[in-house]
Amino acid sequence: MLKIIIITLSLLFSVFVAANSSDFHCNRGKITTVLSKNSSKVNFCHGVNFKVKRSNQDEWFNCDSVLIYIEDKKKGNNVVAECSESYSEKYRIKKEELQIRYFQEDYVNHLIYPLVSQRIQKNNFSSSYNLLANFPKYSREKVEKSISKITNFETRNKNLKEVFTGLNIILAYTPVDPDFSIKALTSFKELQWFDGETVEILFEFINSARLIKLSINSDESS
């Protein structure tokens, strides 16, 4: 999977942090409305060269460098998702909803798999999330050993396979205890050897764990 280096790490968290940004204004060049009802709209904020696609064949399209936000005259503008340059998000526009599919890379085997889907429905413009990944089952003891191995990882060891294996295990445990996994992953930010591309990969796992938590909360509230 080709990665484009992210200019600022804050972009990685915008899908969560910017969700409350009611003062959001699109500054990427173009706005395309994909769903609308009464005084509310779901808009794509994107560059001038990005073409929003629709299909009657249920096709999924690549979604790069797009901020998706709800425009409401009473409540203001709220960002509900971001398709960044470094991940493989896809979208499709249906008559009554917008669907976004998020992916995760297994950095040990270099496989990319569907992680979570997000649906923004036209009837109330609310988001729901569904877990797509079928993770292997790991014991709490196995996860804690993986956390310990990453925490005590020797930087002189240039083989990061052990670290990526541990990150995969911790992420796989997220459906069991999302807060535990998120806390473990975010704690690694304090490790000084996480820098450059490795810290971008770490933030990818943190975002993925948060998406999994959203899917669990959606299941519990449905």
PLY file of the C-alpha trace (Angstrom):
ply
format ascii 1.0
element vertex 222
property float x
property float y
property float z
element edge 221
property int vertex1
property int vertex2
end_header
0.00 0.00 0.00
1.50 3.29 -1.06
1.50 5.91 1.68
1.55 9.64 1.13
3.31 11.35 4.03
0.89 13.48 6.00
1.94 17.09 6.47
0.34 17.48 9.88
-0.55 14.70 12.30
-3.66 16.57 13.40
-5.38 15.51 10.17
-5.41 11.95 11.44
-7.77 12.88 14.26
-10.13 15.17 12.36
-12.81 12.51 11.91
-13.22 12.57 15.70
-12.08 16.01 16.83
-13.74 17.99 14.08
-17.11 16.35 14.68
-17.95 19.21 17.04
-16.59 22.00 14.83
-19.84 23.89 14.22
-17.85 26.81 12.80
-16.32 24.67 10.02
-15.97 26.32 6.62
-14.75 24.55 3.51
-11.48 25.93 2.18
-10.47 23.14 -0.19
-11.81 24.71 -3.36
-15.21 23.14 -4.02
-18.40 21.99 -2.27
-20.66 19.26 -3.65
-23.99 18.41 -2.00
-24.68 14.66 -2.02
-27.80 14.49 0.19
-30.33 17.17 1.10
-33.59 17.41 2.98
-35.38 20.57 4.03
-32.72 22.93 5.43
-30.04 20.27 5.95
-27.39 18.97 3.54
-24.55 16.47 3.48
-21.67 18.09 1.61
-18.31 16.99 0.25
-15.60 19.60 0.76
-12.90 18.77 -1.76
-10.32 20.02 -4.23
-11.28 21.31 -7.66
-9.90 18.19 -9.40
-11.89 15.69 -7.33
-15.01 14.46 -9.09
-17.90 13.21 -6.96
-19.26 10.05 -8.57
-22.65 8.38 -8.41
-23.65 5.00 -9.77
-26.71 2.82 -10.01
-24.54 -0.29 -9.80
-23.67 0.01 -6.10
-20.07 0.81 -6.98
-17.62 2.05 -4.38
-15.37 4.98 -5.28
-12.09 6.18 -3.84
-12.46 9.02 -1.40
-9.24 11.06 -1.12
-8.73 14.37 0.70
-12.45 14.93 1.25
-14.09 16.40 4.34
-17.71 15.32 4.73
-19.88 17.65 6.75
-23.50 18.33 7.54
-24.74 21.82 6.75
-27.65 22.91 8.91
-28.94 26.48 9.00
-29.90 26.16 12.67
-27.08 24.01 14.04
-24.23 25.19 11.83
-21.72 23.02 9.97
-20.39 19.83 11.53
-17.71 17.57 10.08
-18.75 13.92 10.35
-15.98 12.15 8.41
-12.72 12.67 6.57
-11.20 10.75 3.71
-7.48 11.46 4.05
-4.67 11.02 1.55
-3.01 8.23 3.47
-5.85 5.72 3.90
-8.07 3.71 1.56
-11.54 5.02 2.34
-14.28 4.48 -0.20
-17.76 5.93 -0.55
-20.98 5.35 -2.40
-24.02 7.58 -2.66
-27.43 5.98 -2.54
-30.83 7.62 -2.76
-31.42 7.82 0.99
-27.93 7.61 2.45
-24.21 8.08 2.07
-21.98 5.13 2.90
-18.29 5.29 3.79
-16.04 2.28 4.17
-12.82 2.47 6.21
-9.90 0.10 5.78
-6.96 -1.03 7.90
-3.59 -2.39 6.84
-1.98 -5.39 8.48
1.63 -4.21 8.44
2.98 -7.71 9.08
1.49 -9.36 6.01
0.79 -6.08 4.17
-2.86 -6.94 3.67
-5.57 -4.28 3.57
-8.97 -5.28 4.90
-12.36 -3.57 5.40
-12.63 -2.34 8.99
-15.78 -0.31 9.61
-18.60 1.13 7.52
-20.37 4.40 8.28
-23.87 5.29 7.09
-25.24 8.82 7.06
-28.97 8.63 6.53
-31.04 11.29 4.82
-34.04 11.00 7.12
-32.24 12.37 10.18
-28.61 12.93 9.05
-27.30 10.74 11.85
-24.31 8.41 11.51
-24.30 4.72 12.33
-21.27 2.44 12.24
-20.89 -1.26 11.54
-17.85 -3.43 12.25
-16.77 -5.28 9.10
-13.55 -6.91 10.25
-13.59 -10.44 11.64
-10.73 -10.38 14.14
-9.05 -13.40 15.70
-9.71 -13.93 19.40
-6.94 -13.12 21.87
-6.85 -13.49 25.64
-6.28 -10.48 27.87
-2.95 -12.04 28.89
-1.84 -12.22 25.24
-2.75 -8.57 24.71
-0.93 -7.44 27.85
2.20 -9.32 26.73
2.01 -7.51 23.39
1.75 -4.17 25.18
4.80 -5.04 27.27
6.83 -6.05 24.21
6.08 -2.75 22.46
6.77 -0.70 25.59
10.13 -2.42 26.09
11.06 -2.61 22.42
14.76 -2.02 21.78
15.21 0.64 19.10
18.49 -0.88 18.01
16.42 -3.78 16.73
15.53 -2.56 13.25
12.95 -5.29 12.67
9.58 -3.73 13.47
7.61 -6.91 12.78
7.26 -7.55 16.52
5.82 -4.06 17.04
3.35 -4.36 14.15
2.30 -7.81 15.36
1.57 -6.32 18.77
-0.43 -3.45 17.28
-2.51 -5.94 15.30
-3.24 -7.95 18.44
-4.24 -4.89 20.45
-6.53 -3.69 17.65
-8.11 -7.15 17.39
-8.95 -6.94 21.10
-10.79 -3.63 20.67
-14.27 -5.17 20.14
-13.85 -6.91 23.53
-12.69 -3.86 25.48
-12.37 -0.72 23.34
-11.32 1.61 26.15
-8.51 -0.74 27.18
-7.16 -0.97 23.63
-7.43 2.75 22.95
-5.66 3.56 26.23
-2.85 1.12 25.39
-2.39 2.46 21.88
-2.41 6.11 22.91
0.12 5.38 25.66
2.67 4.46 23.00
2.78 8.10 21.88
5.04 8.68 24.88
7.68 6.31 23.49
10.35 8.48 21.93
11.31 5.98 19.24
7.87 6.28 17.64
8.58 8.94 15.03
8.21 9.63 11.32
6.36 6.87 9.50
6.04 4.69 12.59
4.11 7.34 14.50
1.78 7.80 11.51
1.11 4.06 11.59
0.47 4.26 15.34
-2.07 7.05 14.85
-3.73 4.95 12.15
-4.24 2.15 14.68
-5.58 4.63 17.26
-8.10 5.99 14.76
-9.11 2.46 13.77
-9.68 1.52 17.41
-11.88 4.59 17.85
-13.90 3.65 14.77
-14.39 0.15 16.19
-15.63 1.70 19.43
-18.13 3.79 17.46
-19.40 0.63 15.77
-19.84 -1.08 19.14
-21.75 1.92 20.51
-23.96 1.88 17.41
-24.79 -1.79 18.03
-25.64 -1.13 21.67
-27.93 1.80 20.84
-29.77 0.04 17.99
0 1
1 2
2 3
3 4
4 5
5 6
6 7
7 8
8 9
9 10
10 11
11 12
12 13
13 14
14 15
15 16
16 17
17 18
18 19
19 20
20 21
21 22
22 23
23 24
24 25
25 26
26 27
27 28
28 29
29 30
30 31
31 32
32 33
33 34
34 35
35 36
36 37
37 38
38 39
39 40
40 41
41 42
42 43
43 44
44 45
45 46
46 47
47 48
48 49
49 50
50 51
51 52
52 53
53 54
54 55
55 56
56 57
57 58
58 59
59 60
60 61
61 62
62 63
63 64
64 65
65 66
66 67
67 68
68 69
69 70
70 71
71 72
72 73
73 74
74 75
75 76
76 77
77 78
78 79
79 80
80 81
81 82
82 83
83 84
84 85
85 86
86 87
87 88
88 89
89 90
90 91
91 92
92 93
93 94
94 95
95 96
96 97
97 98
98 99
99 100
100 101
101 102
102 103
103 104
104 105
105 106
106 107
107 108
108 109
109 110
110 111
111 112
112 113
113 114
114 115
115 116
116 117
117 118
118 119
119 120
120 121
121 122
122 123
123 124
124 125
125 126
126 127
127 128
128 129
129 130
130 131
131 132
132 133
133 134
134 135
135 136
136 137
137 138
138 139
139 140
140 141
141 142
142 143
143 144
144 145
145 146
146 147
147 148
148 149
149 150
150 151
151 152
152 153
153 154
154 155
155 156
156 157
157 158
158 159
159 160
160 161
161 162
162 163
163 164
164 165
165 166
166 167
167 168
168 169
169 170
170 171
171 172
172 173
173 174
174 175
175 176
176 177
177 178
178 179
179 180
180 181
181 182
182 183
183 184
184 185
185 186
186 187
187 188
188 189
189 190
190 191
191 192
192 193
193 194
194 195
195 196
196 197
197 198
198 199
199 200
200 201
201 202
202 203
203 204
204 205
205 206
206 207
207 208
208 209
209 210
210 211
211 212
212 213
213 214
214 215
215 216
216 217
217 218
218 219
219 220
220 221
